[in-house]
Amino acid sequence: MAADFTPGVTHALSPLVRRIVAPNPGPFTGPGTNTYLVGIDEVAVIDPGPDDRGHIDAVVGAAVADRVRWVLLTHFHPDHVPGTTRLVKATGAEVLAFRRPPRDVAVTVDRFLADGDTVEGTEFGLDVLHTPGHAPEHLCFRLEEERALFTGDTVLGGTWSVISPKAGGDMDDYLASLGRLERMRLRRLYPAHGDAIDDPKARIREYLDHRASRERQILRLLKGGPLRIREIVEIVYAGQDLHPQLVVAAGNQVHAHLLRAKRAGKVTGRSATTAWSLA
């Protein structure tokens, strides 16, 4: 049965986990941002999503305002965070994240989380994993009782995560984070976009193989001579009718691969607009 991503509707995914999809579908968000409610007696809300009154009202209504103890932020991107202030005003919840947000992100973090910390509820424990790559401050949360992982934008359902150097993304960090997740004993992944994933190891391996294949493809193209990133994108994605925003994202992704290859001494190049060559 196809998953229901109707905005504002609460779906129970397990005895401890509920999902409410935000009304922000798009090229990068898929059906919309998944806001997760963990726990019943005490509730942790993971990624409130956009500052949409109807969405936050649905979250508060499903969780019951005085039961919301924590708001956990996987990272500070604009499809995950803006609803935090409205949610905190309605619930008085404590906001937890890896670090202070950038100046242009209007949210107050009450407590900083480090890798290895645990958020303890009466019915659950959420282990904190620092998983940089998509964003430097990115966190994943492991639900001990179900061996499930809330992956944020590190692993998505039905699409690929974008690693953009312009937004602080780093391909080396990202692949290391994926490798760490692959070694964990997990039963399910709860991504920030798309449906739950019930074969975690296979999906994570698919991500790793996809990134390795893309890097090999880029290096093969450079054997023919220097190329600019836009030229690489035109070749790699030839015949694909990409949304204009995804064309930009593809360029950022290629740039992230080139920077990784440059650190390994495989290519030379200066910027996102200049030509790149094999070393």
N, C-alpha and C positions, 0 to 999 in steps of 0.2 A: 504494500500500500504506500502510495506517495505521501511524503511528509506534508503536513499542513503548516504553511508559513503565513497564515492570515494574521496581520498585525493586531495586537491587543488581546489575542486569545491565549489563555494559559494552557500549556500542555504538560502533563506529568510524564517525565521521561524515565523516572525510577522512583522508588520510595522517598528519596531525598532530593531529587532534582526536578525543577520545573523550568520551562522555557517560555518566554514571551518575546515575539519578534517585533522589532521597532519598524515604523513605517518609513524606512529610508532605503528602499531597493535601489540598485544601481550597478554600473559596471564593476565597481570594486567591492560592493557590499552584498551582491547576490540578492536573495530575497529580503535582506535587511539585517541589521545587527541583532544577534541573539543576546538577550539579557537573561541571565540564569539566576534562579532563586534556589539556594541550597539550604536545606533544613526546613522544619515546620514550626517547632517551638521557638527556636532562635534562627533568624534568617540572615544569610550572607547574600547580598546581591552582587553579581559579577557583571561589570560593564553596563551601566545604566543606558548607554546609547545616546541618541540625540535629545536635545531639550524640547521634547514634544509633550505637551500637557496630557494628551490622551494616553500616550505610552506610559508615562510616569504614574498617572492615575491607575492604570491597569496593574502596574507593578505593586503599588501600594495596596490596592484592593486585594490582589492575590496573596500578598505576603502578610497583610495586616500590619498597619503602621508601627504599632508599638513592639512588634516582634523583629523588626529589621534592626539588627545590631551593627552590621558592617556593610560598607560598600567597598568592593575590591576592584581595582583598576588594573587590567592587564598592561595597558600602556596609554599614552596620552593623545592618540590620534582622534580627529574630530568626529568620527562615527561611533566612538566608544564612551566619551567622557562628558559632553555638555549637559546631559540630563542629571548629572551628579548633584549639582546645587539644588535643583528643584526637589530631588529625592531626599536629600538631607534635611531640607526645610520641612518636609512632610513627616519625617521619621526620627530626626535627631541622630541618625546613624553616624558611626565613626568611619572616616574615609582612609583607606589603606592603599599605598602604592609603593613603588620602589624608591622614588626620590621626589623632590619638589618638581612641579610641572614647569614648563617653559612660561615665560612672561605672558605669552598670548593665549594661554589656557587658563580660563577663569574658574579654577577649582582649588579648594584648600585641602591639603593632605594632612590628616591628623597624626598618622603614624606611618613610619617608613618600614618596609619589609625587606628582609635580606634572604638570600638563598639559604634554605634549611629551616627557616621559621615555620611555625604552625599557627593557624588561626583555629582555636578550639571552641566549638559550639557544644551545646548539651547533647546533640545527637551525632555530631560529625567532627572530623578534623580535616583541615585543608592545609596540606604541605605546600610551601612556597618554593618554586623553582625559578631562578633567574635565567631567562632564555633569550639573550640578546640576539640580534640579527635583523629581524623586521624593524625593531626599534631598540635603541640601547637600553631602555628601561623595561623592556618587555618581561612580563611574568607569566608563568603558567601555574595552575593550582591543582594539586592531586588530592582527590577525595579518597581518603584512606579506606573508608568502609566499603567502597565499591570498586576500588582500583581503577578509577576513572580520572581522566585528566581534562581540565578546562584549558584549551590550547590557545585561546585568544586568536591572533593572526599568524601564529607559527605554523599551524596545520589547519587547512580549511576543508569544508565539505564540498566537493564538486568542482573545485578550481584551485589555482596555485596562489601562494602568498607572494606579494611583491616586495622585493628588496631594493629600496631606492637609496642610493648614497646621499641624495639631496635631503632626504628625511632622516638621516642618521643610520640608514641600513648598512649592514656589512655582511658580505657573503661568507667570509671565513667564520664569523661569529654564528651566522645562521646555520651553516652546515654542522658546526660543532654542537649547536643546540639540538638539531635534528638527530645527530648521532647519540646524544645523551638520551633523548626520548626513546630512540629505538632500543636502547639497552634496558629500559624499564619494563617491568611486568605489569602490563595494562590490559584491561578488558574493554574499555570504551574511551573514545575521545569526544569531547564536547567543544566543537569549534565556535568561533565568534560569528561565522557566516556559514550557512548550509546546515545539513542534517548531521546528527550524531554518527560516529564512525565505529562500527562494531568489530573491525579487524585492524586494530591500531598498528601492529607491526608491518602489515602489508602496505598500509597507506603511507606510513613514514618511509618505508623502503622505496615506494613509488616516488615520493618527493625527492629523496636522495638520488635515485637513478635519473630522474628528470633533470635535476640540476647538473649532474655529471655529464649527461648527454648534451645539454645545451652548451656547456663549456667546451666540450670536444668539437661541437659543430662550429663554434666561433673560431677556435684555433685552426680548424681546417680551412675556413674561409680566408683567414689571414695568410695562409700559405700562398695564396694567389697574389698577395701584395697588400700594401697599406689600405685600410678602409676606415671611414668615419662611422660612428655609431649608427647614424640614420641609414647608412648604406647597408650595414649588417642587418638592421631591423627589416629593411625592405626585402632582403634575400631570405632571412629566416622565416618571416611571416608572409611570404609571397602567396597570394591566392586566398588569404584569410581576410574576411571583411571585418576588421577590427574597429571597434568604437574609437573615435579620435583620442579619448582619454586613455584607452588601452595602448594606443600607439606610443604615447608619451611614457606610459608605464613600462612598455617593452624596451624602450631606449634606456630607461633607468636600470632595468634588470640586466641588460647587456653591459652597461657601464659597471655594475657591481661585479659581474663576472670578469671583466677586463681588469679591474682593480685587484681582484684576487689573483689573477694570472700574473699581473705585474709584480705583486709582492713575491710570487714564486719564481720570478726571473724569466717568465715565459714570453712576455710581451713588453713593448714600450709604447708609451703614449702619455699625453699631458692632461687632457681634460675631456669633458663630454662632447666637445665640439671639434676637436682636432682629430687627425688621423692616427690610427693605432697599427702597429706592425709586430710581427714576431721578433723576439729578441734574437 
